[in-house]
Amino acid sequence: MKTIANCVEEILVSQPFLEDALTRNILNYSALSEELKDSIPAPTLPDNTG
């Protein structure tokens, strides 16, 4: 199962300037999360109706 952390890691690997901006305090985590929220699929919950 793909986690939110995995999705964020993939985005940061494919766009390393984002990690650099976070490190240099040019960008904050809250602003980045607002920008990325549509790029990350919502987690699915297991079906417990069984």
Summary of the structure (lengths in Angstrom):
residues: 50
radius of gyration: 13.8
end to end distance: 19.9
largest distance: 49.2
contacts: 80
relative contact order: 0.17
helix: 54%
strand: 0%
